[in-house]
Amino acid sequence: MPRTPRTPEAVDAFRQQILDTALTIIVEKGFRELSMRKIAARLGVSATTLYNYFASRDELYFFIRIRGFELLHECLERAYALHDDPYRKLPAIVAEYLRFGLEQPDHYEVMFISRSVPKFLDCLGTPLEEVARREKETALRPFLFIARGIARHLGVDDAEARYQTTRLWTELNGIVSLYNSRLLREVTEDVDALTARLAEDICERMRE
């Protein structure tokens, strides 16, 4: 007897399970250990089954990054909304970005650092272009959210707000990547204190 096709809801639920399992492997073992075979083994299905839900491992990587940027955006929005005082809103975003990057180093690496995963410009004119475009749009949401906050609270125009957001992003990404690579431990024993001071310096500059 042929198997009953999954309902659209069941398909979406199983895709979600695949993504959740992939993220679990990344957190536990690191990005380099992720493979369709290992995901399938944890779910108790064949690797071939996964290709009914994701066309390729590269497509799966894009959806992992989409999930990460959605989560980052939600975290930043929550941190921003916690404070009524505008002088605390932007520092809260700084702190939350660092928390996200330091507590989820493997996921952060897939989103921002790894050179082994395809990027949007790599996929133009390929079957991955549509999902790559969606990933790019999702990735820009946290950036634009911060830019709007900077424009509102620092009283600058959109172009300057985007520049200040890019400056902030490069600074925070530098802190996260150096912390996660353990290179900061080569220059100080108290790496957490150094990280906190760097973040405070950024916030102080923004307050001024």
Steps between C-alpha positions, in 0.01 A plus 500: 500500500648839402578740781256783560657829388584740780267796542646848438500551878693176550748599230563835669534330838757252370697774325508673836629181661776479242607857571482449877711186473755673277533782751540252785786331317663836431478597866622162626762409242574812299407600146763279335335189644164575341390268220173378357592147609543605865175695499317201352651262758369712786155518345490127425456543126720453196714784367305468175183592687645839594537593135120488473500805730821682407641484149860505618723550799565855379127576505486363855784734598301797374199399708722457807626854451146628442401349834802658668429849368135470599607405851755783519239751388254378762766523772593856403137608491439359848811667643403833343142483631610431859603862557310827478812710547652563153847513657457135596339368183808503275735362771244222551528413131881493526485268801244270335699470177807399699300255710361335188842469338683376808235252613439353153849501344441223246171643377659845487786363292259357243317833483791742484844346473524167318637523147392144418129578467358671189404867509240690299738626230628145449151384410389749238371313197491166685213293649599641841441863404147520643586357843823702504301818438264410784798441728649837407172680571469325837863577584439870436213522749720526813724749317210723396341472844817634662535769232148626571577512872820695438322744269228553760714536811809668359309736271690415182380443144459154345837500325685588819293249699599223257864602524487502881324161496768358271768641730327349802459164326868479404600581857266248658583232245868557575442450871290187449737338250812572710327377816370182340833423334663537846749750358403759764635257760843554350498865608316487834414254772165662575344484156147558632604825669670614180191416295277692743732802483506497121120486494475784753736714294275450198191591703668806649590626155140458390369681807730792430 
